[in-house]
Amino acid sequence: MLYTVNIKTNLKDLRVKSEINQSEFARLCGVSRQTIHAIETSKYTPSVELALRIAVILNLAVEEIFSLNEV
């Protein structure tokens, strides 16, 4: 059985709540601002390493930021 799995994220809401702009967040993560934008708009799925780095920066569990959206 084949199905598509998309990653759902609430990164933008969490980042804004933490009062960090995209550029600063990208710098903290070691990626470009465009990468953060692409993750926030579900156009790019982060690597495990980047997802863990994002979780550490926000002081949250990965599951609080990303979830599976099975289609």
N, CA, C and O atoms as CSV, one atom per row, in Angstrom:
chain,resi,resn,atom,element,x,y,z
A,1,MET,N,N,0.844,-1.178,0.000
A,1,MET,CA,C,0.000,0.000,0.000
A,1,MET,C,C,0.896,1.251,0.000
A,1,MET,O,O,1.737,1.421,0.882
A,2,LEU,N,N,0.707,2.099,-0.977
A,2,LEU,CA,C,1.466,3.336,-1.064
A,2,LEU,C,C,0.633,4.508,-0.584
A,2,LEU,O,O,-0.560,4.603,-0.874
A,3,TYR,N,N,1.266,5.383,0.144
A,3,TYR,CA,C,0.630,6.634,0.541
A,3,TYR,C,C,1.698,7.699,0.694
A,3,TYR,O,O,2.876,7.396,0.880
A,4,THR,N,N,1.280,8.928,0.615
A,4,THR,CA,C,2.195,10.050,0.716
A,4,THR,C,C,2.201,10.574,2.138
A,4,THR,O,O,1.151,10.700,2.768
A,5,VAL,N,N,3.373,10.874,2.635
A,5,VAL,CA,C,3.498,11.443,3.973
A,5,VAL,C,C,4.109,12.833,3.842
A,5,VAL,O,O,5.189,13.009,3.277
A,6,ASN,N,N,3.403,13.794,4.369
A,6,ASN,CA,C,3.911,15.165,4.400
A,6,ASN,C,C,4.192,15.529,5.845
A,6,ASN,O,O,3.551,15.013,6.761
A,7,ILE,N,N,5.135,16.403,6.044
A,7,ILE,CA,C,5.455,16.883,7.377
A,7,ILE,C,C,4.681,18.175,7.608
A,7,ILE,O,O,4.777,19.122,6.827
A,8,LYS,N,N,3.925,18.194,8.678
A,8,LYS,CA,C,3.178,19.387,9.075
A,8,LYS,C,C,3.992,20.109,10.145
A,8,LYS,O,O,4.582,19.468,11.014
A,9,THR,N,N,4.026,21.431,10.086
A,9,THR,CA,C,4.819,22.183,11.051
A,9,THR,C,C,4.075,23.423,11.549
A,9,THR,O,O,3.295,24.036,10.820
A,10,ASN,N,N,4.332,23.763,12.773
A,10,ASN,CA,C,3.836,25.027,13.321
A,10,ASN,C,C,5.032,25.896,13.710
A,10,ASN,O,O,4.965,26.683,14.654
A,11,LEU,N,N,6.122,25.736,12.966
A,11,LEU,CA,C,7.361,26.440,13.250
A,11,LEU,C,C,7.167,27.954,13.250
A,11,LEU,O,O,7.664,28.638,14.145
A,12,LYS,N,N,6.452,28.484,12.263
A,12,LYS,CA,C,6.298,29.931,12.186
A,12,LYS,C,C,5.648,30.483,13.461
A,12,LYS,O,O,6.145,31.450,14.038
A,13,ASP,N,N,4.552,29.880,13.898
A,13,ASP,CA,C,3.873,30.347,15.107
A,13,ASP,C,C,4.798,30.277,16.319
A,13,ASP,O,O,4.836,31.202,17.129
A,14,LEU,N,N,5.533,29.195,16.440
A,14,LEU,CA,C,6.436,29.026,17.579
A,14,LEU,C,C,7.599,30.018,17.526
A,14,LEU,O,O,8.011,30.559,18.552
A,15,ARG,N,N,8.119,30.250,16.327
A,15,ARG,CA,C,9.223,31.199,16.164
A,15,ARG,C,C,8.762,32.612,16.507
A,15,ARG,O,O,9.451,33.332,17.230
A,16,VAL,N,N,7.604,33.010,15.994
A,16,VAL,CA,C,7.070,34.346,16.261
A,16,VAL,C,C,6.780,34.510,17.752
A,16,VAL,O,O,7.058,35.557,18.335
A,17,LYS,N,N,6.221,33.471,18.360
A,17,LYS,CA,C,5.939,33.501,19.798
A,17,LYS,C,C,7.223,33.701,20.605
A,17,LYS,O,O,7.207,34.322,21.668
A,18,SER,N,N,8.329,33.171,20.092
A,18,SER,CA,C,9.627,33.326,20.747
A,18,SER,C,C,10.289,34.661,20.405
A,18,SER,O,O,11.388,34.960,20.873
A,19,GLU,N,N,9.607,35.455,19.587
A,19,GLU,CA,C,10.082,36.786,19.193
A,19,GLU,C,C,11.443,36.753,18.492
A,19,GLU,O,O,12.320,37.576,18.757
A,20,ILE,N,N,11.592,35.774,17.584
A,20,ILE,CA,C,12.816,35.665,16.787
A,20,ILE,C,C,12.418,35.830,15.324
A,20,ILE,O,O,11.537,35.121,14.838
A,21,ASN,N,N,13.059,36.759,14.619
A,21,ASN,CA,C,12.721,36.912,13.202
A,21,ASN,C,C,13.398,35.808,12.385
A,21,ASN,O,O,14.286,35.110,12.875
A,22,GLN,N,N,12.965,35.666,11.142
A,22,GLN,CA,C,13.481,34.588,10.284
A,22,GLN,C,C,14.987,34.653,10.111
A,22,GLN,O,O,15.662,33.626,10.162
A,23,SER,N,N,15.514,35.836,9.908
A,23,SER,CA,C,16.964,35.972,9.677
A,23,SER,C,C,17.770,35.524,10.890
A,23,SER,O,O,18.747,34.788,10.756
A,24,GLU,N,N,17.364,35.963,12.055
A,24,GLU,CA,C,18.072,35.585,13.281
A,24,GLU,C,C,17.923,34.088,13.546
A,24,GLU,O,O,18.878,33.424,13.947
A,25,PHE,N,N,16.726,33.566,13.319
A,25,PHE,CA,C,16.491,32.138,13.531
A,25,PHE,C,C,17.355,31.315,12.583
A,25,PHE,O,O,17.937,30.304,12.978
A,26,ALA,N,N,17.431,31.750,11.346
A,26,ALA,CA,C,18.258,31.061,10.356
A,26,ALA,C,C,19.724,31.066,10.785
A,26,ALA,O,O,20.417,30.055,10.669
A,27,ARG,N,N,20.187,32.211,11.281
A,27,ARG,CA,C,21.572,32.301,11.750
A,27,ARG,C,C,21.821,31.325,12.891
A,27,ARG,O,O,22.844,30.640,12.912
A,28,LEU,N,N,20.889,31.256,13.841
A,28,LEU,CA,C,21.028,30.330,14.968
A,28,LEU,C,C,21.043,28.871,14.511
A,28,LEU,O,O,21.724,28.030,15.097
A,29,CYS,N,N,20.282,28.590,13.457
A,29,CYS,CA,C,20.199,27.219,12.925
A,29,CYS,C,C,21.351,26.874,11.988
A,29,CYS,O,O,21.607,25.699,11.722
A,30,GLY,N,N,22.039,27.884,11.494
A,30,GLY,CA,C,23.127,27.640,10.556
A,30,GLY,C,C,22.658,27.390,9.141
A,30,GLY,O,O,23.320,26.688,8.376
A,31,VAL,N,N,21.499,27.970,8.785
A,31,VAL,CA,C,20.949,27.819,7.432
A,31,VAL,C,C,20.556,29.201,6.917
A,31,VAL,O,O,20.683,30.194,7.634
A,32,SER,N,N,20.082,29.263,5.683
A,32,SER,CA,C,19.653,30.538,5.116
A,32,SER,C,C,18.236,30.891,5.583
A,32,SER,O,O,17.482,30.030,6.034
A,33,ARG,N,N,17.901,32.161,5.464
A,33,ARG,CA,C,16.544,32.601,5.789
A,33,ARG,C,C,15.544,31.929,4.855
A,33,ARG,O,O,14.426,31.609,5.260
A,34,GLN,N,N,15.948,31.718,3.604
A,34,GLN,CA,C,15.074,31.059,2.633
A,34,GLN,C,C,14.740,29.631,3.062
A,34,GLN,O,O,13.631,29.152,2.827
A,35,THR,N,N,15.697,28.956,3.688
A,35,THR,CA,C,15.441,27.591,4.181
A,35,THR,C,C,14.388,27.613,5.274
A,35,THR,O,O,13.486,26.775,5.281
A,36,ILE,N,N,14.491,28.561,6.200
A,36,ILE,CA,C,13.491,28.671,7.270
A,36,ILE,C,C,12.125,28.974,6.676
A,36,ILE,O,O,11.124,28.387,7.084
A,37,HIS,N,N,12.080,29.885,5.716
A,37,HIS,CA,C,10.811,30.205,5.048
A,37,HIS,C,C,10.225,28.958,4.376
A,37,HIS,O,O,9.028,28.695,4.490
A,38,ALA,N,N,11.063,28.200,3.682
A,38,ALA,CA,C,10.595,26.994,2.986
A,38,ALA,C,C,10.062,25.957,3.975
A,38,ALA,O,O,9.073,25.285,3.683
A,39,ILE,N,N,10.695,25.817,5.131
A,39,ILE,CA,C,10.206,24.882,6.152
A,39,ILE,C,C,8.864,25.369,6.687
A,39,ILE,O,O,7.930,24.581,6.837
A,40,GLU,N,N,8.766,26.663,6.974
A,40,GLU,CA,C,7.527,27.221,7.537
A,40,GLU,C,C,6.351,27.106,6.579
A,40,GLU,O,O,5.205,27.018,7.020
A,41,THR,N,N,6.611,27.105,5.291
A,41,THR,CA,C,5.535,27.001,4.302
A,41,THR,C,C,5.389,25.585,3.748
A,41,THR,O,O,4.714,25.372,2.741
A,42,SER,N,N,6.027,24.622,4.412
A,42,SER,CA,C,5.953,23.193,4.047
A,42,SER,C,C,6.436,22.908,2.631
A,42,SER,O,O,5.971,21.962,1.996
A,43,LYS,N,N,7.355,23.711,2.136
A,43,LYS,CA,C,7.940,23.465,0.824
A,43,LYS,C,C,9.245,22.676,0.932
A,43,LYS,O,O,9.793,22.226,-0.074
A,44,TYR,N,N,9.731,22.515,2.151
A,44,TYR,CA,C,10.986,21.804,2.393
A,44,TYR,C,C,10.885,21.075,3.725
A,44,TYR,O,O,10.445,21.644,4.724
A,45,THR,N,N,11.294,19.813,3.730
A,45,THR,CA,C,11.325,19.025,4.956
A,45,THR,C,C,12.749,19.043,5.495
A,45,THR,O,O,13.683,18.656,4.792
A,46,PRO,N,N,12.923,19.490,6.738
A,46,PRO,CA,C,14.280,19.568,7.278
A,46,PRO,C,C,14.870,18.186,7.540
A,46,PRO,O,O,14.145,17.214,7.755
A,47,SER,N,N,16.175,18.121,7.518
A,47,SER,CA,C,16.863,16.885,7.894
A,47,SER,C,C,16.607,16.630,9.376
A,47,SER,O,O,16.144,17.516,10.094
A,48,VAL,N,N,16.903,15.446,9.817
A,48,VAL,CA,C,16.767,15.125,11.239
A,48,VAL,C,C,17.656,16.051,12.056
A,48,VAL,O,O,17.238,16.560,13.096
A,49,GLU,N,N,18.874,16.268,11.592
A,49,GLU,CA,C,19.804,17.146,12.307
A,49,GLU,C,C,19.234,18.558,12.455
A,49,GLU,O,O,19.282,19.136,13.541
A,50,LEU,N,N,18.697,19.111,11.372
A,50,LEU,CA,C,18.143,20.461,11.431
A,50,LEU,C,C,16.890,20.502,12.305
A,50,LEU,O,O,16.699,21.457,13.059
A,51,ALA,N,N,16.043,19.493,12.217
A,51,ALA,CA,C,14.845,19.445,13.064
A,51,ALA,C,C,15.234,19.418,14.537
A,51,ALA,O,O,14.606,20.084,15.361
A,52,LEU,N,N,16.267,18.652,14.869
A,52,LEU,CA,C,16.742,18.603,16.255
A,52,LEU,C,C,17.339,19.941,16.680
A,52,LEU,O,O,17.130,20.385,17.809
A,53,ARG,N,N,18.077,20.581,15.784
A,53,ARG,CA,C,18.663,21.889,16.087
A,53,ARG,C,C,17.561,22.926,16.341
A,53,ARG,O,O,17.663,23.732,17.266
A,54,ILE,N,N,16.515,22.898,15.518
A,54,ILE,CA,C,15.373,23.805,15.697
A,54,ILE,C,C,14.716,23.566,17.054
A,54,ILE,O,O,14.377,24.512,17.765
A,55,ALA,N,N,14.540,22.300,17.405
A,55,ALA,CA,C,13.919,21.957,18.692
A,55,ALA,C,C,14.751,22.471,19.863
A,55,ALA,O,O,14.201,22.987,20.836
A,56,VAL,N,N,16.066,22.333,19.774
A,56,VAL,CA,C,16.945,22.813,20.847
A,56,VAL,C,C,16.844,24.333,20.972
A,56,VAL,O,O,16.755,24.860,22.081
A,57,ILE,N,N,16.857,25.030,19.849
A,57,ILE,CA,C,16.785,26.491,19.871
A,57,ILE,C,C,15.475,26.957,20.492
A,57,ILE,O,O,15.461,27.922,21.257
A,58,LEU,N,N,14.375,26.283,20.172
A,58,LEU,CA,C,13.065,26.662,20.711
A,58,LEU,C,C,12.788,26.036,22.073
A,58,LEU,O,O,11.767,26.320,22.699
A,59,ASN,N,N,13.708,25.176,22.528
A,59,ASN,CA,C,13.553,24.481,23.805
A,59,ASN,C,C,12.256,23.677,23.855
A,59,ASN,O,O,11.513,23.714,24.836
A,60,LEU,N,N,12.007,22.945,22.760
A,60,LEU,CA,C,10.809,22.121,22.621
A,60,LEU,C,C,11.201,20.741,22.097
A,60,LEU,O,O,12.310,20.552,21.597
A,61,ALA,N,N,10.299,19.797,22.212
A,61,ALA,CA,C,10.498,18.485,21.591
A,61,ALA,C,C,10.200,18.606,20.100
A,61,ALA,O,O,9.362,19.411,19.694
A,62,VAL,N,N,10.872,17.821,19.301
A,62,VAL,CA,C,10.650,17.832,17.848
A,62,VAL,C,C,9.168,17.630,17.539
A,62,VAL,O,O,8.635,18.259,16.625
A,63,GLU,N,N,8.505,16.760,18.291
A,63,GLU,CA,C,7.095,16.453,18.060
A,63,GLU,C,C,6.181,17.645,18.321
A,63,GLU,O,O,5.046,17.671,17.845
A,64,GLU,N,N,6.659,18.622,19.065
A,64,GLU,CA,C,5.867,19.833,19.303
A,64,GLU,C,C,5.962,20.804,18.128
A,64,GLU,O,O,5.172,21.743,18.028
A,65,ILE,N,N,6.917,20.578,17.253
A,65,ILE,CA,C,7.152,21.460,16.111
A,65,ILE,C,C,6.716,20.811,14.806
A,65,ILE,O,O,6.135,21.469,13.943
A,66,PHE,N,N,6.994,19.528,14.664
A,66,PHE,CA,C,6.714,18.792,13.428
A,66,PHE,C,C,5.838,17.580,13.710
A,66,PHE,O,O,5.961,16.949,14.759
A,67,SER,N,N,4.958,17.260,12.777
A,67,SER,CA,C,4.135,16.051,12.893
A,67,SER,C,C,3.883,15.485,11.500
A,67,SER,O,O,4.021,16.182,10.495
A,68,LEU,N,N,3.515,14.218,11.464
A,68,LEU,CA,C,3.197,13.572,10.187
A,68,LEU,C,C,1.783,13.925,9.780
A,68,LEU,O,O,0.863,13.915,10.598
A,69,ASN,N,N,1.623,14.236,8.517
A,69,ASN,CA,C,0.312,14.516,7.947
A,69,ASN,C,C,0.128,13.497,6.844
A,69,ASN,O,O,0.479,13.760,5.694
A,70,GLU,N,N,-0.419,12.332,7.176
A,70,GLU,CA,C,-0.539,11.253,6.197
A,70,GLU,C,C,-1.678,11.512,5.227
A,70,GLU,O,O,-2.786,11.870,5.625
A,71,VAL,N,N,-1.382,11.322,3.928
A,71,VAL,CA,C,-2.363,11.546,2.879
A,71,VAL,C,C,-2.622,10.237,2.163
A,71,VAL,O,O,-3.425,10.191,1.231
